[in-house]
Amino acid sequence: MKRTFGLIATCWLAVAVCQGAGWVKLFDGKTLNGWAVHSGKATYVVDNGTILGTAVLGSPNSFLCTNKEYGDFTLEFEVKVDPELNSGVQFRSQIYHGPEPLKFEDKGKTVEKKLPEDRVYGYQVEIATHDSASSGNVYDEARRGRFLDGFSARPAAKTAFKDHEWNKYRVECKGDSIRTWVNGVLASDFKDAMTAKGIIGLQVHAVGKDRFKPYQVRWRNIHIRESK
């Protein structure tokens, strides 16, 4: 009996530790509760426990976004994408509602940009192809319009993404520190303080008419742990 009691106690302790870790599922595997589509017309459905995004002809970049904003956190997810479709996951991002132009400082200059109504903008961790050597970098979507970190000091990051396979991503934000991993390999590691809090968004990139097909991207195991 003592041995059995000890085993039960150990099991309860393991459960308590797991529950106390603070991880929260952003996708329950069955519904898109807590999410909403912005910017474009790509379709998002639940399919076999995944979120399936499909490109739509003539649609601009589309984003399935959380209704809640997050500041300091660790985000993890898995993604599998058609190699012909560029994608990404927004974090600490915003939705433009106008009518005033978006205004921000960039390289010592004040920049003003007029975005379309409902446009998502901000940090995006890149989901591309193995050959692009850019997966895991952070792009400033619809704002500064460039990657914010180079991979020169981390050559392993250039080959971490695997085409036609599930890839595991991790994004950590704490204060002005932003770090990302692809399949356990450190990709981005830099400091930027332009946005301290915002939504999470799953991107289906626009596809030009000359090469359009209903390309798809899938996400699963999306969970987040907010920092205290």
PyMOL commands that place a pseudoatom at each C-alpha (Angstrom):
pseudoatom trace, name=CA, resn=MET, resi=1, chain=A, elem=C, hetatm=0, pos=[0.000, 0.000, 0.000]
pseudoatom trace, name=CA, resn=LYS, resi=2, chain=A, elem=C, hetatm=0, pos=[2.815, 2.437, 0.818]
pseudoatom trace, name=CA, resn=ARG, resi=3, chain=A, elem=C, hetatm=0, pos=[4.342, 1.859, -2.607]
pseudoatom trace, name=CA, resn=THR, resi=4, chain=A, elem=C, hetatm=0, pos=[0.969, 2.359, -4.315]
pseudoatom trace, name=CA, resn=PHE, resi=5, chain=A, elem=C, hetatm=0, pos=[0.320, 5.510, -2.323]
pseudoatom trace, name=CA, resn=GLY, resi=6, chain=A, elem=C, hetatm=0, pos=[3.747, 6.820, -3.281]
pseudoatom trace, name=CA, resn=LEU, resi=7, chain=A, elem=C, hetatm=0, pos=[3.063, 6.147, -6.956]
pseudoatom trace, name=CA, resn=ILE, resi=8, chain=A, elem=C, hetatm=0, pos=[-0.291, 7.950, -6.759]
pseudoatom trace, name=CA, resn=ALA, resi=9, chain=A, elem=C, hetatm=0, pos=[1.321, 10.898, -5.004]
pseudoatom trace, name=CA, resn=THR, resi=10, chain=A, elem=C, hetatm=0, pos=[3.991, 11.079, -7.702]
pseudoatom trace, name=CA, resn=CYS, resi=11, chain=A, elem=C, hetatm=0, pos=[1.341, 11.065, -10.434]
pseudoatom trace, name=CA, resn=TRP, resi=12, chain=A, elem=C, hetatm=0, pos=[-0.591, 13.866, -8.745]
pseudoatom trace, name=CA, resn=LEU, resi=13, chain=A, elem=C, hetatm=0, pos=[2.619, 15.862, -8.401]
pseudoatom trace, name=CA, resn=ALA, resi=14, chain=A, elem=C, hetatm=0, pos=[3.359, 15.438, -12.102]
pseudoatom trace, name=CA, resn=VAL, resi=15, chain=A, elem=C, hetatm=0, pos=[-0.132, 16.638, -12.996]
pseudoatom trace, name=CA, resn=ALA, resi=16, chain=A, elem=C, hetatm=0, pos=[0.199, 19.626, -10.675]
pseudoatom trace, name=CA, resn=VAL, resi=17, chain=A, elem=C, hetatm=0, pos=[3.538, 20.580, -12.222]
pseudoatom trace, name=CA, resn=CYS, resi=18, chain=A, elem=C, hetatm=0, pos=[2.075, 20.302, -15.717]
pseudoatom trace, name=CA, resn=GLN, resi=19, chain=A, elem=C, hetatm=0, pos=[-0.968, 22.391, -14.844]
pseudoatom trace, name=CA, resn=GLY, resi=20, chain=A, elem=C, hetatm=0, pos=[1.216, 24.951, -13.095]
pseudoatom trace, name=CA, resn=ALA, resi=21, chain=A, elem=C, hetatm=0, pos=[3.397, 25.445, -16.154]
pseudoatom trace, name=CA, resn=GLY, resi=22, chain=A, elem=C, hetatm=0, pos=[0.985, 28.102, -17.403]
pseudoatom trace, name=CA, resn=TRP, resi=23, chain=A, elem=C, hetatm=0, pos=[0.584, 26.842, -20.964]
pseudoatom trace, name=CA, resn=VAL, resi=24, chain=A, elem=C, hetatm=0, pos=[-2.747, 27.711, -22.611]
pseudoatom trace, name=CA, resn=LYS, resi=25, chain=A, elem=C, hetatm=0, pos=[-4.084, 26.267, -25.866]
pseudoatom trace, name=CA, resn=LEU, resi=26, chain=A, elem=C, hetatm=0, pos=[-4.931, 28.934, -28.423]
pseudoatom trace, name=CA, resn=PHE, resi=27, chain=A, elem=C, hetatm=0, pos=[-6.595, 26.313, -30.641]
pseudoatom trace, name=CA, resn=ASP, resi=28, chain=A, elem=C, hetatm=0, pos=[-8.804, 23.639, -29.096]
pseudoatom trace, name=CA, resn=GLY, resi=29, chain=A, elem=C, hetatm=0, pos=[-8.537, 21.325, -32.117]
pseudoatom trace, name=CA, resn=LYS, resi=30, chain=A, elem=C, hetatm=0, pos=[-12.270, 21.534, -32.819]
pseudoatom trace, name=CA, resn=THR, resi=31, chain=A, elem=C, hetatm=0, pos=[-13.361, 25.153, -33.300]
pseudoatom trace, name=CA, resn=LEU, resi=32, chain=A, elem=C, hetatm=0, pos=[-11.999, 28.592, -34.182]
pseudoatom trace, name=CA, resn=ASN, resi=33, chain=A, elem=C, hetatm=0, pos=[-13.408, 30.129, -31.024]
pseudoatom trace, name=CA, resn=GLY, resi=34, chain=A, elem=C, hetatm=0, pos=[-11.335, 33.134, -29.982]
pseudoatom trace, name=CA, resn=TRP, resi=35, chain=A, elem=C, hetatm=0, pos=[-10.135, 33.828, -33.547]
pseudoatom trace, name=CA, resn=ALA, resi=36, chain=A, elem=C, hetatm=0, pos=[-11.292, 36.151, -36.365]
pseudoatom trace, name=CA, resn=VAL, resi=37, chain=A, elem=C, hetatm=0, pos=[-10.183, 36.722, -39.979]
pseudoatom trace, name=CA, resn=HIS, resi=38, chain=A, elem=C, hetatm=0, pos=[-8.729, 40.114, -40.935]
pseudoatom trace, name=CA, resn=SER, resi=39, chain=A, elem=C, hetatm=0, pos=[-7.234, 41.827, -44.011]
pseudoatom trace, name=CA, resn=GLY, resi=40, chain=A, elem=C, hetatm=0, pos=[-8.135, 39.275, -46.698]
pseudoatom trace, name=CA, resn=LYS, resi=41, chain=A, elem=C, hetatm=0, pos=[-10.510, 36.567, -47.864]
pseudoatom trace, name=CA, resn=ALA, resi=42, chain=A, elem=C, hetatm=0, pos=[-8.492, 33.373, -47.463]
pseudoatom trace, name=CA, resn=THR, resi=43, chain=A, elem=C, hetatm=0, pos=[-10.498, 30.586, -45.864]
pseudoatom trace, name=CA, resn=TYR, resi=44, chain=A, elem=C, hetatm=0, pos=[-9.718, 29.033, -42.483]
pseudoatom trace, name=CA, resn=VAL, resi=45, chain=A, elem=C, hetatm=0, pos=[-11.387, 25.821, -41.312]
pseudoatom trace, name=CA, resn=VAL, resi=46, chain=A, elem=C, hetatm=0, pos=[-10.758, 23.115, -38.747]
pseudoatom trace, name=CA, resn=ASP, resi=47, chain=A, elem=C, hetatm=0, pos=[-9.618, 19.931, -40.470]
pseudoatom trace, name=CA, resn=ASN, resi=48, chain=A, elem=C, hetatm=0, pos=[-8.505, 16.785, -38.643]
pseudoatom trace, name=CA, resn=GLY, resi=49, chain=A, elem=C, hetatm=0, pos=[-7.397, 18.690, -35.568]
pseudoatom trace, name=CA, resn=THR, resi=50, chain=A, elem=C, hetatm=0, pos=[-5.546, 21.359, -37.530]
pseudoatom trace, name=CA, resn=ILE, resi=51, chain=A, elem=C, hetatm=0, pos=[-6.299, 24.882, -38.703]
pseudoatom trace, name=CA, resn=LEU, resi=52, chain=A, elem=C, hetatm=0, pos=[-6.286, 24.716, -42.500]
pseudoatom trace, name=CA, resn=GLY, resi=53, chain=A, elem=C, hetatm=0, pos=[-5.768, 27.974, -44.391]
pseudoatom trace, name=CA, resn=THR, resi=54, chain=A, elem=C, hetatm=0, pos=[-6.403, 28.094, -48.145]
pseudoatom trace, name=CA, resn=ALA, resi=55, chain=A, elem=C, hetatm=0, pos=[-5.451, 30.854, -50.582]
pseudoatom trace, name=CA, resn=VAL, resi=56, chain=A, elem=C, hetatm=0, pos=[-8.267, 32.585, -52.492]
pseudoatom trace, name=CA, resn=LEU, resi=57, chain=A, elem=C, hetatm=0, pos=[-7.822, 34.143, -55.934]
pseudoatom trace, name=CA, resn=GLY, resi=58, chain=A, elem=C, hetatm=0, pos=[-7.588, 37.921, -55.781]
pseudoatom trace, name=CA, resn=SER, resi=59, chain=A, elem=C, hetatm=0, pos=[-7.281, 38.097, -51.997]
pseudoatom trace, name=CA, resn=PRO, resi=60, chain=A, elem=C, hetatm=0, pos=[-4.538, 40.134, -50.333]
pseudoatom trace, name=CA, resn=ASN, resi=61, chain=A, elem=C, hetatm=0, pos=[-2.596, 38.700, -47.403]
pseudoatom trace, name=CA, resn=SER, resi=62, chain=A, elem=C, hetatm=0, pos=[-5.069, 37.214, -44.913]
pseudoatom trace, name=CA, resn=PHE, resi=63, chain=A, elem=C, hetatm=0, pos=[-4.730, 36.639, -41.173]
pseudoatom trace, name=CA, resn=LEU, resi=64, chain=A, elem=C, hetatm=0, pos=[-6.661, 34.531, -38.690]
pseudoatom trace, name=CA, resn=CYS, resi=65, chain=A, elem=C, hetatm=0, pos=[-6.098, 36.535, -35.499]
pseudoatom trace, name=CA, resn=THR, resi=66, chain=A, elem=C, hetatm=0, pos=[-6.652, 36.001, -31.814]
pseudoatom trace, name=CA, resn=ASN, resi=67, chain=A, elem=C, hetatm=0, pos=[-9.187, 38.288, -30.219]
pseudoatom trace, name=CA, resn=LYS, resi=68, chain=A, elem=C, hetatm=0, pos=[-6.831, 38.702, -27.272]
pseudoatom trace, name=CA, resn=GLU, resi=69, chain=A, elem=C, hetatm=0, pos=[-3.562, 40.627, -27.205]
pseudoatom trace, name=CA, resn=TYR, resi=70, chain=A, elem=C, hetatm=0, pos=[-0.353, 39.306, -25.652]
pseudoatom trace, name=CA, resn=GLY, resi=71, chain=A, elem=C, hetatm=0, pos=[2.744, 41.118, -24.381]
pseudoatom trace, name=CA, resn=ASP, resi=72, chain=A, elem=C, hetatm=0, pos=[5.536, 38.997, -22.854]
pseudoatom trace, name=CA, resn=PHE, resi=73, chain=A, elem=C, hetatm=0, pos=[5.116, 35.322, -23.678]
pseudoatom trace, name=CA, resn=THR, resi=74, chain=A, elem=C, hetatm=0, pos=[6.434, 32.100, -25.157]
pseudoatom trace, name=CA, resn=LEU, resi=75, chain=A, elem=C, hetatm=0, pos=[4.466, 30.857, -28.169]
pseudoatom trace, name=CA, resn=GLU, resi=76, chain=A, elem=C, hetatm=0, pos=[4.831, 27.393, -29.694]
pseudoatom trace, name=CA, resn=PHE, resi=77, chain=A, elem=C, hetatm=0, pos=[3.157, 25.886, -32.741]
pseudoatom trace, name=CA, resn=GLU, resi=78, chain=A, elem=C, hetatm=0, pos=[3.665, 23.412, -35.559]
pseudoatom trace, name=CA, resn=VAL, resi=79, chain=A, elem=C, hetatm=0, pos=[3.158, 24.301, -39.210]
pseudoatom trace, name=CA, resn=LYS, resi=80, chain=A, elem=C, hetatm=0, pos=[3.140, 22.537, -42.570]
pseudoatom trace, name=CA, resn=VAL, resi=81, chain=A, elem=C, hetatm=0, pos=[2.885, 24.590, -45.748]
pseudoatom trace, name=CA, resn=ASP, resi=82, chain=A, elem=C, hetatm=0, pos=[2.776, 24.038, -49.502]
pseudoatom trace, name=CA, resn=PRO, resi=83, chain=A, elem=C, hetatm=0, pos=[6.248, 25.131, -50.712]
pseudoatom trace, name=CA, resn=GLU, resi=84, chain=A, elem=C, hetatm=0, pos=[4.619, 27.447, -53.257]
pseudoatom trace, name=CA, resn=LEU, resi=85, chain=A, elem=C, hetatm=0, pos=[2.868, 29.420, -50.505]
pseudoatom trace, name=CA, resn=ASN, resi=86, chain=A, elem=C, hetatm=0, pos=[4.727, 31.871, -48.306]
pseudoatom trace, name=CA, resn=SER, resi=87, chain=A, elem=C, hetatm=0, pos=[3.283, 32.198, -44.814]
pseudoatom trace, name=CA, resn=GLY, resi=88, chain=A, elem=C, hetatm=0, pos=[4.009, 33.435, -41.321]
pseudoatom trace, name=CA, resn=VAL, resi=89, chain=A, elem=C, hetatm=0, pos=[2.672, 33.988, -37.829]
pseudoatom trace, name=CA, resn=GLN, resi=90, chain=A, elem=C, hetatm=0, pos=[2.111, 37.497, -36.542]
pseudoatom trace, name=CA, resn=PHE, resi=91, chain=A, elem=C, hetatm=0, pos=[2.831, 38.364, -32.911]
pseudoatom trace, name=CA, resn=ARG, resi=92, chain=A, elem=C, hetatm=0, pos=[2.567, 41.596, -30.949]
pseudoatom trace, name=CA, resn=SER, resi=93, chain=A, elem=C, hetatm=0, pos=[0.739, 42.819, -34.046]
pseudoatom trace, name=CA, resn=GLN, resi=94, chain=A, elem=C, hetatm=0, pos=[-2.003, 45.392, -34.566]
pseudoatom trace, name=CA, resn=ILE, resi=95, chain=A, elem=C, hetatm=0, pos=[-5.010, 45.907, -36.844]
pseudoatom trace, name=CA, resn=TYR, resi=96, chain=A, elem=C, hetatm=0, pos=[-5.251, 49.227, -38.682]
pseudoatom trace, name=CA, resn=HIS, resi=97, chain=A, elem=C, hetatm=0, pos=[-8.569, 51.021, -38.371]
pseudoatom trace, name=CA, resn=GLY, resi=98, chain=A, elem=C, hetatm=0, pos=[-7.593, 54.533, -39.550]
pseudoatom trace, name=CA, resn=PRO, resi=99, chain=A, elem=C, hetatm=0, pos=[-8.461, 57.105, -40.620]
pseudoatom trace, name=CA, resn=GLU, resi=100, chain=A, elem=C, hetatm=0, pos=[-5.178, 58.678, -39.516]
pseudoatom trace, name=CA, resn=PRO, resi=101, chain=A, elem=C, hetatm=0, pos=[-2.030, 57.320, -41.201]
pseudoatom trace, name=CA, resn=LEU, resi=102, chain=A, elem=C, hetatm=0, pos=[0.078, 54.835, -39.281]
pseudoatom trace, name=CA, resn=LYS, resi=103, chain=A, elem=C, hetatm=0, pos=[2.998, 56.806, -37.829]
pseudoatom trace, name=CA, resn=PHE, resi=104, chain=A, elem=C, hetatm=0, pos=[6.272, 55.389, -36.490]
pseudoatom trace, name=CA, resn=GLU, resi=105, chain=A, elem=C, hetatm=0, pos=[9.986, 56.127, -36.158]
pseudoatom trace, name=CA, resn=ASP, resi=106, chain=A, elem=C, hetatm=0, pos=[12.397, 54.254, -38.434]
pseudoatom trace, name=CA, resn=LYS, resi=107, chain=A, elem=C, hetatm=0, pos=[16.122, 54.870, -38.609]
pseudoatom trace, name=CA, resn=GLY, resi=108, chain=A, elem=C, hetatm=0, pos=[15.746, 58.294, -37.048]
pseudoatom trace, name=CA, resn=LYS, resi=109, chain=A, elem=C, hetatm=0, pos=[12.958, 59.437, -39.351]
pseudoatom trace, name=CA, resn=THR, resi=110, chain=A, elem=C, hetatm=0, pos=[9.220, 59.765, -38.821]
pseudoatom trace, name=CA, resn=VAL, resi=111, chain=A, elem=C, hetatm=0, pos=[7.311, 57.624, -41.303]
pseudoatom trace, name=CA, resn=GLU, resi=112, chain=A, elem=C, hetatm=0, pos=[3.607, 57.855, -42.135]
pseudoatom trace, name=CA, resn=LYS, resi=113, chain=A, elem=C, hetatm=0, pos=[1.774, 55.087, -43.994]
pseudoatom trace, name=CA, resn=LYS, resi=114, chain=A, elem=C, hetatm=0, pos=[-1.874, 54.818, -44.994]
pseudoatom trace, name=CA, resn=LEU, resi=115, chain=A, elem=C, hetatm=0, pos=[-2.950, 51.198, -44.813]
pseudoatom trace, name=CA, resn=PRO, resi=116, chain=A, elem=C, hetatm=0, pos=[-6.177, 49.583, -46.029]
pseudoatom trace, name=CA, resn=GLU, resi=117, chain=A, elem=C, hetatm=0, pos=[-8.909, 49.302, -43.418]
pseudoatom trace, name=CA, resn=ASP, resi=118, chain=A, elem=C, hetatm=0, pos=[-8.574, 46.157, -41.270]
pseudoatom trace, name=CA, resn=ARG, resi=119, chain=A, elem=C, hetatm=0, pos=[-4.939, 45.595, -42.362]
pseudoatom trace, name=CA, resn=VAL, resi=120, chain=A, elem=C, hetatm=0, pos=[-2.802, 43.568, -39.951]
pseudoatom trace, name=CA, resn=TYR, resi=121, chain=A, elem=C, hetatm=0, pos=[0.693, 44.925, -39.369]
pseudoatom trace, name=CA, resn=GLY, resi=122, chain=A, elem=C, hetatm=0, pos=[3.666, 44.203, -37.126]
pseudoatom trace, name=CA, resn=TYR, resi=123, chain=A, elem=C, hetatm=0, pos=[6.074, 41.425, -36.219]
pseudoatom trace, name=CA, resn=GLN, resi=124, chain=A, elem=C, hetatm=0, pos=[5.826, 38.209, -38.223]
pseudoatom trace, name=CA, resn=VAL, resi=125, chain=A, elem=C, hetatm=0, pos=[7.933, 35.082, -37.848]
pseudoatom trace, name=CA, resn=GLU, resi=126, chain=A, elem=C, hetatm=0, pos=[8.611, 33.860, -41.375]
pseudoatom trace, name=CA, resn=ILE, resi=127, chain=A, elem=C, hetatm=0, pos=[7.360, 30.525, -42.736]
pseudoatom trace, name=CA, resn=ALA, resi=128, chain=A, elem=C, hetatm=0, pos=[8.857, 29.941, -46.164]
pseudoatom trace, name=CA, resn=THR, resi=129, chain=A, elem=C, hetatm=0, pos=[10.885, 27.186, -47.840]
pseudoatom trace, name=CA, resn=HIS, resi=130, chain=A, elem=C, hetatm=0, pos=[14.139, 25.448, -47.052]
pseudoatom trace, name=CA, resn=ASP, resi=131, chain=A, elem=C, hetatm=0, pos=[15.837, 27.112, -50.031]
pseudoatom trace, name=CA, resn=SER, resi=132, chain=A, elem=C, hetatm=0, pos=[14.674, 30.592, -49.061]
pseudoatom trace, name=CA, resn=ALA, resi=133, chain=A, elem=C, hetatm=0, pos=[16.903, 30.403, -45.953]
pseudoatom trace, name=CA, resn=SER, resi=134, chain=A, elem=C, hetatm=0, pos=[14.574, 32.900, -44.259]
pseudoatom trace, name=CA, resn=SER, resi=135, chain=A, elem=C, hetatm=0, pos=[12.242, 30.754, -42.130]
pseudoatom trace, name=CA, resn=GLY, resi=136, chain=A, elem=C, hetatm=0, pos=[12.390, 31.867, -38.522]
pseudoatom trace, name=CA, resn=ASN, resi=137, chain=A, elem=C, hetatm=0, pos=[13.472, 35.400, -39.320]
pseudoatom trace, name=CA, resn=VAL, resi=138, chain=A, elem=C, hetatm=0, pos=[11.165, 38.198, -38.186]
pseudoatom trace, name=CA, resn=TYR, resi=139, chain=A, elem=C, hetatm=0, pos=[9.592, 40.447, -40.810]
pseudoatom trace, name=CA, resn=ASP, resi=140, chain=A, elem=C, hetatm=0, pos=[7.855, 43.731, -40.020]
pseudoatom trace, name=CA, resn=GLU, resi=141, chain=A, elem=C, hetatm=0, pos=[4.644, 43.135, -41.984]
pseudoatom trace, name=CA, resn=ALA, resi=142, chain=A, elem=C, hetatm=0, pos=[3.046, 46.193, -43.654]
pseudoatom trace, name=CA, resn=ARG, resi=143, chain=A, elem=C, hetatm=0, pos=[5.087, 48.576, -41.495]
pseudoatom trace, name=CA, resn=ARG, resi=144, chain=A, elem=C, hetatm=0, pos=[8.864, 48.815, -41.990]
pseudoatom trace, name=CA, resn=GLY, resi=145, chain=A, elem=C, hetatm=0, pos=[8.616, 46.081, -44.634]
pseudoatom trace, name=CA, resn=ARG, resi=146, chain=A, elem=C, hetatm=0, pos=[11.910, 44.327, -43.954]
pseudoatom trace, name=CA, resn=PHE, resi=147, chain=A, elem=C, hetatm=0, pos=[13.476, 41.522, -41.951]
pseudoatom trace, name=CA, resn=LEU, resi=148, chain=A, elem=C, hetatm=0, pos=[14.675, 42.663, -38.560]
pseudoatom trace, name=CA, resn=ASP, resi=149, chain=A, elem=C, hetatm=0, pos=[17.432, 40.112, -37.944]
pseudoatom trace, name=CA, resn=GLY, resi=150, chain=A, elem=C, hetatm=0, pos=[20.148, 38.553, -40.068]
pseudoatom trace, name=CA, resn=PHE, resi=151, chain=A, elem=C, hetatm=0, pos=[21.275, 34.944, -39.990]
pseudoatom trace, name=CA, resn=SER, resi=152, chain=A, elem=C, hetatm=0, pos=[24.960, 35.636, -40.612]
pseudoatom trace, name=CA, resn=ALA, resi=153, chain=A, elem=C, hetatm=0, pos=[25.909, 34.568, -37.088]
pseudoatom trace, name=CA, resn=ARG, resi=154, chain=A, elem=C, hetatm=0, pos=[23.567, 31.551, -37.127]
pseudoatom trace, name=CA, resn=PRO, resi=155, chain=A, elem=C, hetatm=0, pos=[24.084, 29.605, -40.374]
pseudoatom trace, name=CA, resn=ALA, resi=156, chain=A, elem=C, hetatm=0, pos=[22.254, 26.554, -38.980]
pseudoatom trace, name=CA, resn=ALA, resi=157, chain=A, elem=C, hetatm=0, pos=[19.040, 28.607, -38.980]
pseudoatom trace, name=CA, resn=LYS, resi=158, chain=A, elem=C, hetatm=0, pos=[19.145, 28.812, -42.771]
pseudoatom trace, name=CA, resn=THR, resi=159, chain=A, elem=C, hetatm=0, pos=[18.570, 25.073, -43.151]
pseudoatom trace, name=CA, resn=ALA, resi=160, chain=A, elem=C, hetatm=0, pos=[16.392, 24.322, -40.108]
pseudoatom trace, name=CA, resn=PHE, resi=161, chain=A, elem=C, hetatm=0, pos=[13.059, 24.426, -41.992]
pseudoatom trace, name=CA, resn=LYS, resi=162, chain=A, elem=C, hetatm=0, pos=[11.976, 21.200, -43.736]
pseudoatom trace, name=CA, resn=ASP, resi=163, chain=A, elem=C, hetatm=0, pos=[9.777, 21.308, -46.847]
pseudoatom trace, name=CA, resn=HIS, resi=164, chain=A, elem=C, hetatm=0, pos=[6.709, 19.028, -46.947]
pseudoatom trace, name=CA, resn=GLU, resi=165, chain=A, elem=C, hetatm=0, pos=[7.049, 18.289, -43.212]
pseudoatom trace, name=CA, resn=TRP, resi=166, chain=A, elem=C, hetatm=0, pos=[5.667, 19.557, -39.918]
pseudoatom trace, name=CA, resn=ASN, resi=167, chain=A, elem=C, hetatm=0, pos=[7.992, 22.191, -38.482]
pseudoatom trace, name=CA, resn=LYS, resi=168, chain=A, elem=C, hetatm=0, pos=[7.989, 23.255, -34.835]
pseudoatom trace, name=CA, resn=TYR, resi=169, chain=A, elem=C, hetatm=0, pos=[8.334, 26.964, -34.045]
pseudoatom trace, name=CA, resn=ARG, resi=170, chain=A, elem=C, hetatm=0, pos=[8.972, 28.772, -30.803]
pseudoatom trace, name=CA, resn=VAL, resi=171, chain=A, elem=C, hetatm=0, pos=[8.717, 32.538, -30.278]
pseudoatom trace, name=CA, resn=GLU, resi=172, chain=A, elem=C, hetatm=0, pos=[9.821, 34.226, -27.057]
pseudoatom trace, name=CA, resn=CYS, resi=173, chain=A, elem=C, hetatm=0, pos=[9.109, 37.887, -26.276]
pseudoatom trace, name=CA, resn=LYS, resi=174, chain=A, elem=C, hetatm=0, pos=[10.261, 39.568, -23.106]
pseudoatom trace, name=CA, resn=GLY, resi=175, chain=A, elem=C, hetatm=0, pos=[10.489, 43.337, -23.000]
pseudoatom trace, name=CA, resn=ASP, resi=176, chain=A, elem=C, hetatm=0, pos=[12.401, 44.408, -26.107]
pseudoatom trace, name=CA, resn=SER, resi=177, chain=A, elem=C, hetatm=0, pos=[13.987, 40.957, -26.533]
pseudoatom trace, name=CA, resn=ILE, resi=178, chain=A, elem=C, hetatm=0, pos=[12.635, 38.791, -29.375]
pseudoatom trace, name=CA, resn=ARG, resi=179, chain=A, elem=C, hetatm=0, pos=[13.889, 35.275, -30.088]
pseudoatom trace, name=CA, resn=THR, resi=180, chain=A, elem=C, hetatm=0, pos=[12.649, 32.520, -32.385]
pseudoatom trace, name=CA, resn=TRP, resi=181, chain=A, elem=C, hetatm=0, pos=[13.504, 28.868, -32.990]
pseudoatom trace, name=CA, resn=VAL, resi=182, chain=A, elem=C, hetatm=0, pos=[12.705, 26.506, -35.878]
pseudoatom trace, name=CA, resn=ASN, resi=183, chain=A, elem=C, hetatm=0, pos=[12.872, 22.804, -35.060]
pseudoatom trace, name=CA, resn=GLY, resi=184, chain=A, elem=C, hetatm=0, pos=[14.980, 23.579, -31.995]
pseudoatom trace, name=CA, resn=VAL, resi=185, chain=A, elem=C, hetatm=0, pos=[17.487, 25.753, -33.880]
pseudoatom trace, name=CA, resn=LEU, resi=186, chain=A, elem=C, hetatm=0, pos=[17.875, 29.372, -32.763]
pseudoatom trace, name=CA, resn=ALA, resi=187, chain=A, elem=C, hetatm=0, pos=[16.881, 31.617, -35.670]
pseudoatom trace, name=CA, resn=SER, resi=188, chain=A, elem=C, hetatm=0, pos=[16.248, 35.242, -34.639]
pseudoatom trace, name=CA, resn=ASP, resi=189, chain=A, elem=C, hetatm=0, pos=[17.719, 36.902, -31.573]
pseudoatom trace, name=CA, resn=PHE, resi=190, chain=A, elem=C, hetatm=0, pos=[17.474, 40.688, -31.453]
pseudoatom trace, name=CA, resn=LYS, resi=191, chain=A, elem=C, hetatm=0, pos=[16.005, 43.663, -29.592]
pseudoatom trace, name=CA, resn=ASP, resi=192, chain=A, elem=C, hetatm=0, pos=[13.211, 45.875, -30.864]
pseudoatom trace, name=CA, resn=ALA, resi=193, chain=A, elem=C, hetatm=0, pos=[10.783, 47.992, -28.870]
pseudoatom trace, name=CA, resn=MET, resi=194, chain=A, elem=C, hetatm=0, pos=[8.352, 49.254, -31.511]
pseudoatom trace, name=CA, resn=THR, resi=195, chain=A, elem=C, hetatm=0, pos=[5.404, 47.175, -30.263]
pseudoatom trace, name=CA, resn=ALA, resi=196, chain=A, elem=C, hetatm=0, pos=[5.135, 45.727, -26.759]
pseudoatom trace, name=CA, resn=LYS, resi=197, chain=A, elem=C, hetatm=0, pos=[1.763, 44.012, -27.075]
pseudoatom trace, name=CA, resn=GLY, resi=198, chain=A, elem=C, hetatm=0, pos=[-0.601, 42.721, -29.753]
pseudoatom trace, name=CA, resn=ILE, resi=199, chain=A, elem=C, hetatm=0, pos=[-2.496, 39.885, -31.376]
pseudoatom trace, name=CA, resn=ILE, resi=200, chain=A, elem=C, hetatm=0, pos=[-1.286, 36.531, -32.721]
pseudoatom trace, name=CA, resn=GLY, resi=201, chain=A, elem=C, hetatm=0, pos=[-2.183, 35.990, -36.402]
pseudoatom trace, name=CA, resn=LEU, resi=202, chain=A, elem=C, hetatm=0, pos=[-1.885, 33.058, -38.831]
pseudoatom trace, name=CA, resn=GLN, resi=203, chain=A, elem=C, hetatm=0, pos=[-1.060, 34.258, -42.338]
pseudoatom trace, name=CA, resn=VAL, resi=204, chain=A, elem=C, hetatm=0, pos=[-2.180, 32.934, -45.714]
pseudoatom trace, name=CA, resn=HIS, resi=205, chain=A, elem=C, hetatm=0, pos=[-0.141, 34.955, -48.190]
pseudoatom trace, name=CA, resn=ALA, resi=206, chain=A, elem=C, hetatm=0, pos=[-1.600, 36.434, -51.364]
pseudoatom trace, name=CA, resn=VAL, resi=207, chain=A, elem=C, hetatm=0, pos=[-0.936, 34.452, -54.559]
pseudoatom trace, name=CA, resn=GLY, resi=208, chain=A, elem=C, hetatm=0, pos=[-0.558, 36.230, -57.906]
pseudoatom trace, name=CA, resn=LYS, resi=209, chain=A, elem=C, hetatm=0, pos=[-3.076, 35.541, -60.696]
pseudoatom trace, name=CA, resn=ASP, resi=210, chain=A, elem=C, hetatm=0, pos=[-0.334, 34.281, -63.000]
pseudoatom trace, name=CA, resn=ARG, resi=211, chain=A, elem=C, hetatm=0, pos=[0.504, 31.360, -60.717]
pseudoatom trace, name=CA, resn=PHE, resi=212, chain=A, elem=C, hetatm=0, pos=[-2.608, 30.942, -58.645]
pseudoatom trace, name=CA, resn=LYS, resi=213, chain=A, elem=C, hetatm=0, pos=[-3.639, 27.629, -57.149]
pseudoatom trace, name=CA, resn=PRO, resi=214, chain=A, elem=C, hetatm=0, pos=[-5.510, 27.126, -53.863]
pseudoatom trace, name=CA, resn=TYR, resi=215, chain=A, elem=C, hetatm=0, pos=[-2.287, 26.531, -51.939]
pseudoatom trace, name=CA, resn=GLN, resi=216, chain=A, elem=C, hetatm=0, pos=[-2.660, 25.589, -48.296]
pseudoatom trace, name=CA, resn=VAL, resi=217, chain=A, elem=C, hetatm=0, pos=[-0.996, 25.873, -44.907]
pseudoatom trace, name=CA, resn=ARG, resi=218, chain=A, elem=C, hetatm=0, pos=[-1.805, 23.982, -41.716]
pseudoatom trace, name=CA, resn=TRP, resi=219, chain=A, elem=C, hetatm=0, pos=[-1.170, 24.741, -38.050]
pseudoatom trace, name=CA, resn=ARG, resi=220, chain=A, elem=C, hetatm=0, pos=[-1.550, 22.552, -34.971]
pseudoatom trace, name=CA, resn=ASN, resi=221, chain=A, elem=C, hetatm=0, pos=[-0.514, 22.391, -31.312]
pseudoatom trace, name=CA, resn=ILE, resi=222, chain=A, elem=C, hetatm=0, pos=[-0.730, 26.163, -30.898]
pseudoatom trace, name=CA, resn=HIS, resi=223, chain=A, elem=C, hetatm=0, pos=[-0.182, 27.132, -27.280]
pseudoatom trace, name=CA, resn=ILE, resi=224, chain=A, elem=C, hetatm=0, pos=[1.149, 30.092, -25.327]
pseudoatom trace, name=CA, resn=ARG, resi=225, chain=A, elem=C, hetatm=0, pos=[2.565, 30.793, -21.905]
pseudoatom trace, name=CA, resn=GLU, resi=226, chain=A, elem=C, hetatm=0, pos=[2.362, 34.385, -20.732]
pseudoatom trace, name=CA, resn=SER, resi=227, chain=A, elem=C, hetatm=0, pos=[5.151, 35.800, -18.591]
pseudoatom trace, name=CA, resn=LYS, resi=228, chain=A, elem=C, hetatm=0, pos=[4.321, 37.349, -15.243]
for i in range(1, 228): cmd.bond("trace and resi %d" % i, "trace and resi %d" % (i + 1))
show_as sticks, trace
zoom trace
